[in-house]
Amino acid sequence: MLELTGMMAITGVFIGSVLVALFVGEGLISLIIRAMHEGVRRADEAAARQSGQPLATASPLRGQRARLQRV
């Protein structure tokens, strides 16, 4: 019975550490995605300024961003 309790404790610690690692990884990934999104937004704005084309005036839907129209 004592061996079973020890094995359950080890299993619990292992599962807990895996869950903590997943939580931390998810946080890091979301930070990376936000930073990439911000960089793309800045690049789009800079490209719009250089080309002289204004960005779309209509507000985009959630999850979308304004794109340059190329002719």
Contacts in CASP RR format, 6 or more apart in sequence:
PFRMAT RR
TARGET T0000
AUTHOR 0000-0000-0000
METHOD contacts of the structure
MODEL  1
MLELTGMMAITGVFIGSVLVALFVGEGLISLIIRAMHEGVRRADEAAARQ
SGQPLATASPLRGQRARLQRV
40 65 0 8 1.000
41 65 0 8 1.000
44 55 0 8 1.000
44 65 0 8 1.000
44 66 0 8 1.000
44 67 0 8 1.000
44 68 0 8 1.000
45 55 0 8 1.000
47 68 0 8 1.000
48 54 0 8 1.000
48 55 0 8 1.000
48 68 0 8 1.000
51 68 0 8 1.000
53 68 0 8 1.000
53 69 0 8 1.000
55 66 0 8 1.000
55 68 0 8 1.000
56 66 0 8 1.000
56 67 0 8 1.000
60 66 0 8 1.000
END
